[in-house]
Amino acid sequence: MPEFEALLRAGELCVAFGGLQVLNRVSVDVARGEVLGVIGPNGAGKTTLFNTVCGFVRPESGSILFDGKPLRPRPHQLTRLGIARTLQGLGLFPHLSVLENVIAGASHRVRTGAIAALLASPWAERREHRVRERAMEVLESLGIAAEAPRICASLPYGVRKRVALGRALISEPRLLMLDEPAAGLSATETTELAEIVRGLRERTTVMVVEHHMEFVMNLCDQLVVLDFGEVIARGTPAEIRTDPLVQRAYLGETVEVGDA
């Protein structure tokens, strides 16, 4: 893939914890506008790869380029750089409303300053109003605008999953990283989530770690398969489905690829 086509390029990443090699020369390219899935057995290094890209883990060697420039972020800088991530756990503020949780994801957009806030300046009020409007637009796109005033802790798990996604989307990321987004969802909720993520292609690039094979096979444009910290396969879902190394290491059975 030519460098200009790759929004994210991780090259030869090596990470070890206490002598255990968790990532061994892992290289992953994420093309602009695609949905890339990262799959593999438990302990394969998927979440470590995410954590390395996000700056939670420093690699021993290797490089990360974002839009052709070296990426060495601190986690709190991610949204400003154009990267947003959801967590395996929800990571929500349970006693805040749905709307307040989503607005929290736009913190880099609402830094009005202490003086402006104290004086309740019209400029600060207008910016806050725009952020609230944007948050409602995001909730509308996720089909949960009616839940905006409700406290998160009172909502079903599937709805809270969408709130977590909304909190990531409000920052308008160029790269959206989803860590097991389908975990704990019903079959219907998983299908609906796949439709939502497919609809994001027009405005963002998506990188997803997931154990739900039907979900990733029918959602992703490309897949990268990790096993024991190494890339053992990469390709389209159809190619991965028939790869013998993947069958032995992870899938164990044929997974049907739908038309979506």
N, C-alpha and C positions, 0 to 999 in steps of 0.2 A: 504494500500500500504506500503510495507517495506520501511524504510527510505532511503535505498541505491538506490531504484528505483526512488525516487522523486528528481528531480533536484532542484525544488523550493517547499518549504513547508511553507505556511503561516498558523499560528495556533491561533485561538481565537482572531483575531484582533478586537479592539474596537477603533473607532474614533468618536469624537463629535466636532461639530462646534457651539459655542454659545449656548450650551444646547441641540442642535439637534443631536441625535445619527445617524450618517451617516453609520457607520459600527458597527454591534452588534455581536461580537463573530464569525466573519467570518473566516472559515478555507478552504483553497484551496491547493490541491497538484497538481503539474504539473510534470508528468512523463517524463523521458528523451526520447527525440525523438518524442513526441506526439504534436499534435496541440490541445490546450485546448481553448475553447471559453467561454467567460464570457458575459452573456446576462441578460437583465432585462429592466424594464420600465425606462423612464427618471427619474433621481433622486434616482435610486435604490442603487447607491454606486459603480458602475463599475469603473468610472474614479478615484474615491477616492482610491479604492483598488490598481489600477495601481500606483497612486501617492505615496501611502504608501510603496509599494515594491521598488519604485525608490528613496525614501528618500525625496520627496518633502513634505510629510506629516508624522509627527511622531505619531505613535499610542499611545493611553493612556495605552493600555495593549495588551498582545499577543506577538507572536514571529514570526520571519521570518528566515528560514534556506535556504541557497543556497549551494548546494552540501554538505549538512550536517553541514555547519558552519553558525554561527549566521551572519545575514546580517543586517547591519545598515549603508547603504551607504549615502554618500553625492552625489547629482545628478552628479557632475562633475567627480565622480569616477566610474560611471557605466561601461563605456566601458573598463576600465582597469580591472574591476571585471569579465567581460565577459557577460555583459547585454547591449542590445541596445533597443531603443524605438523610434517608430514614434509617432507623435503628431496628434491630431484631425485636427489642422491646419497644413499646409505644413511645416512651420518653415524653409523654404529655404532662401538663400541669393539671392533675385530676380535679382540683377544686376551682379552676377557672372555666369560663364558658368556652364553647367551641370557637366563637369569634375571637376571643382573647388569645386562645392558643395559636390560632392561625396568624394573628397579628404579631405574635412573638417571633415568628419566623422572618419578619421583615425588620428586625431590629436595626440592620445596617441602613435602612431607609428612613428611620424616624429619629435619628440623633439630632434633635432640635437644639440641644444645649440647655444648661441649667437656667441661664438668664432668660432665654426665650420662653422657657416653660413657666418660670416665676411670673413673668410679665404677661403670660397668656397672649403672646403676640399673634396677630392675624396670620402671619406666615406660618407659624408653628401649628395653628389650628387648621389651616388649609392642608398642610402636609398630613396631619393626622387624619383629616377627613378623607383625603385621597387614599391613604393606606386602608382605612376601614372599607371604602368602596371596593378597592382591589381585593380585599379579603372576602367580601361578599361575592364578588365575581368568581373567585376560586371555589368557594363553597357551592355556588350555583353549578359550576362545571362538574363538580363531584356529586351532585345530586343531594346535597345535605344542607342547603341554604336554610331550610326550615328549622334546622337544629341549632342555628347560630347562637341563640341566647341560652341554650341549655348547658348545664354543668357537665363536663366530660365524664366524670365518674358515674353519672347516671345513665350513660348511653351503652347500647350493646357494643360488643367488641368490634364487630365489623364496621360500625360507624366510626368508632375511635380510630380504626386503621385509616379510614379516609381523612379524618382530621389530621393525623400525622402526615399523610401525603400532602394535604393542603398547606400545612405549615412549611413543607419543603418547597412547594410550588410558588408560594407568594413571593419568594425572592427572585423569581423568574430566572432559574439557573440555566446555564448553557449545558451543564452536565448534571443529570439527576441520577444519584446512586441509591438503589433500592435494596435493602438488606432483608431478604426473606419476606417480601410484602404479602405473600399469600398464606403465610403461616397462621393457622388458627381460623381460617375463613371456611365457610361452607362452600359447597360446589357452586351454588348460584352466585355467591359473593366473589368467588375466584373468577368466574366467567365475566362478571361485571367489571372486576378490576382489570382484567386483560383488555377489555374494550377501552377502558379509561387510559391505560398506558399506551395502547396502540394509537390513541388519538393525540398523544403528546409528541409524536414524532415530528410534527410540523414545526414545533417551537423549541424542542430541546433534544439532546442526545441522552440515551438512557443506558445505564449499566446496572444489571440486576444479578444478585446472588439469590438462588432459590433451590429448595429441595423438591418442590412440587414439579415433577417431570412433565406432566401434561401441560401445565401452565407455561413453562419456559419453551417447550417444544412448539407450542402453537403461537407463542408471542414473539420470540426473538428472531432477529435476522441472522445473527451469528452466535455461535456458542464456543466457549473455551472450557475445556475440561481439565481440572486439576486432580492429581492423585499423589499423595505423599509429597506435596509441595512442588511438584513439577507439572508442566503442561504436557499432557499425553495426547491431546487431540484438539483441533479447532476446525470449524467449518459451519455449514448450514445445519439446521436441525435434521434434515434428511440424511446428510452425511454423517453426523454424529450418531444418529439412531442405528446406523449399520456398522459403525466402527467396532471392530472386534476388541480392541483394547478398552474401549468405553464399556462395552457389554460385560467384560470380565471384571472391570474395576468398580463399576458403579450401577449401571442400569439393571443388569441381571435378566432383563426381559425386554422384548420389543415394545417400544412406546409408539403409538400411532400418532402421526402428524396430521392435523386437521387442515382444512382449506384456508383458515384464517391467517 
